[in-house]
Amino acid sequence: MSEAGAVSEATRRRIGELRTAIALHDYRYHVLDDPEISDADYDLLMRELRTLEAGHPELITADSPTQRVGAAPLETFAVVEHQVPMLSLENAFSEDEVRSFERRVRERLGTPDEDIEYAAEPKLDGLAISITYRDGVLVRAATRGDGTRGEDVTANVRAIRAVPLRLRGQPPALLEVRGEVFMPLAGFARMNAAALERGEKTFVNPRNAAAGAVRQLDPRVSASRPLDVFLYGLGAVEGGVPPTRQSELLAQLRSYGLRTCPEAQVVRGVAGCLGYFARLGAARTRLPYQIDGVVYKVDRRDWQEQLGFVSRAPRWALAHKFPADEAETVIRAVEFQAGRTGAVTPVARLEPVFVGGVTVSNATLHNMDEVARKDVRVGDTVVVRRAGDVIPEVVRVVPGRRPAGAQPVQLPSHCPVCGSPVAREEGEAIARCTGGFRCTAQRREALKHLAGRRALDIDGLGDRIIDQLVEHDLVRTPAELYTLDVATLAKLDRMGEKSARNLVAAIDASRKTTLPRLLFALGIRDVGESTALALAQHFGDIEALMEADELQVRQVPDVGPVVAAHVVRYFADPANRELIAALRAHGVGWQPMAAPRAAEMPLGGLTFVLTGKLTHMTREAASEALLALGAKVAGSVSKKTNYVVAGEEAGSKLDKARSLGVPVIDEAALIAVLEKKERPGA
Ligand code: 9MJ
C-alpha cells in the first residue's frame, strides 16, 4: 500500500490527541470560561487536524471538531416531534404576581410556612432549543416550535462552537438537554457593523438575529453568526442518575461539558426571589447578553413533579419580566401602514434611540384616537417604550419641546399602499383601507395568514415567497394560489425546480382541509382558532354560516355581538363570497362537521360564567378548555347559569350569582374540572 493510503499508528494517535485537546480547550473556553491557550494556538491545532484528516478522510468522524459546519444548504427543515413537550413559562410583571405564584406553590405543596428554595436564572431572550445526545454524541437539535413539534436544526446547532459535539464524563445513554440559543451583544454589534459596511440590512435585535441564524437553511451562513448557548433543562433521558434538584441538574450539565448560565443561583423564599430580581436588574446592562427578566424554578425536582403543569406552562416556574424600558427621542415623520384587515395604522419614524436593548427607529401610534389623545405631532420630543418582543410604542409627548408650527397628524384619505379610499366607521378607532385584495398590503397579509401552520398549513410558502408572489402580481386573491405551477414558481428568487415542485405539492396537499381550519384561514376579524372551531361545530358547514344573521351567530358559545357582526359582515361582502366559491372551484375541500351532541360530552348542557382574574391561565384559555368539553360559556349570570367561576377580585357577577343562588367555584375547582374532565363536584 502507498504512504498516502496506509494510516500509520502515529497519525491515528495524533488525530486522537488533537481531537481530545481541542475538545478540552473548547470546554475550558466555553464552560469554565478559563482558556489556557491563545486563539492563535487553538487555530494551529485545528489546522493540523484538518490537514491530517484531509490526507485520511476515512478517519473523519461526525464528532470531529472539523465537522461542525455541514454540507450543502437544506431545502426545508424536517419536523421533529418532541417526546416530552417543550413548555413555555408563565409571566409575571409585578412583585404581587411573584408573591401569589409563591403562595400557590406553597399551598399546593402543603408547606405553607417553609421558605422554599428556588433556582433563579436570568431569562435569556433567545431561541429555545432541544439538543439530543445518544451515547454522548450529538445526534439532533430542534427548535421548540409549538412545543409539540419543532424543526430539525441539527446542522446549524452543530455549527455553534459552544455546543459540544461529544459530551465529557459519563452522560446517560440518551440525554436530551434544553436551553436557549442567543447572540451575545458584542457579536451582534460586530455583525451589524459589518452588514452596514456591506450596505446590507441590519438585524433589529440579538433575539431576531439568533433566531434567524438558527433557522437558516444554509448551515454555512449560520456558522458565520456569533451564537452562544445556555442549557437549563432536560427532555427525554434514558439511563444515568436523575438529578434531584434544578441546581444539581445545572451542575450535572456542566460536568458533561455543556454551557450553563453563570448567573444561576439558589435563593430562599419570595424574599430571595425578589432580591435576585433586583440584583440582576441592576447588573443587567453589564451582562454580555440580553435578558428580559429572571426565571424562578422550584429547586426540588420531586416537588416540580408534584406541581405538574397547566396548559403548556409548568406550575413550578415563573418568568419575572423586567419593566419596559423607556427613552426620549424625536419624531421625524408619521407614516401610515396597511395590515391584513386593512387597518391603516399610524407609525412614528423616530430619530434612532437605544431602548430595551435595541435601537428603535419606528414606533406604533396604534390609531388616530391615540394620536389625538396624546396629541403627537411631527417634530415632537416623545417618550418611547419597549418591552420584550413587543412593538415599541410612543407613550407621551414631552411638554415644552414642540417646534413652532407643528401641525396635528391627519389621517390620509387614501390608502398609502393601493390608493383606495380609507374609511373610518362610527365608533371605531381604526381606519381601514377599502381596497380588499386589490391592496397589496392586505393581500400579502391575507396570504401569510392563510398559509400559516394553523390555517391551511402550506409548508414552504414562507413570507419571502409570498412577498414575491404579490410583488409580481402572480396571485391576486388567495384562491389564485391554487393556479400556480412549477414553471412560474421556479422563476422566483431563491427557488429551484425542486423547491417549486415541493411547493406545488404542498399547495395541492392543502386542498384537503377541515372546516375549522378553513374558517380560521379566511382571516375574518376576531375569528381566531377557537372561534373558528366553535362556528364550525355550531353550523356544521359553511353555507349555513354564510346565511346566518347576527342573532344566529351569537348563539355560538363564546361569540359576542362584536365578533358576530364581523362574521356577518365578512360573508355579506361579495368579494369574500367569491373567494369561497373560487377556493371550492380550485378543489379546496373539507368535510361538513356533525356538531358533537353536547349531551354526550363531559360538560354537555352546563353553562359557565367566568369572572375575576384567573392566575393560572387566561380567561380565554379557560373558556376554550370548557368549550372543548362541551360546556357553554356565557358573558353574564342568569338563572340558567350552572356555575360561576370566581377568580381574584371578582365583582358584580359574583354578587349576582350569590343573589340568584348559582353555585360558585374557584379557580382550583375549575382546574380540577378541566383536568379530570368531570362535572364540578363529580
Ligand atoms: C430562559 N428563556 O432563559 C426556561 N429560560 O424553563 C430559563 N427558560 C424554561 N428557563 C422551563 N432560564 C421552560 C422554560
Boltz pocket constraint, residues with backbone or C-beta under 6 A from the ligand:
constraints:
  - pocket:
      binder: B
      contacts: [[A, 87], [A, 88], [A, 89], [A, 121], [A, 122], [A, 123], [A, 124], [A, 125], [A, 126], [A, 180], [A, 232], [A, 233], [A, 295], [A, 314], [A, 317]]
      max_distance: 6.0
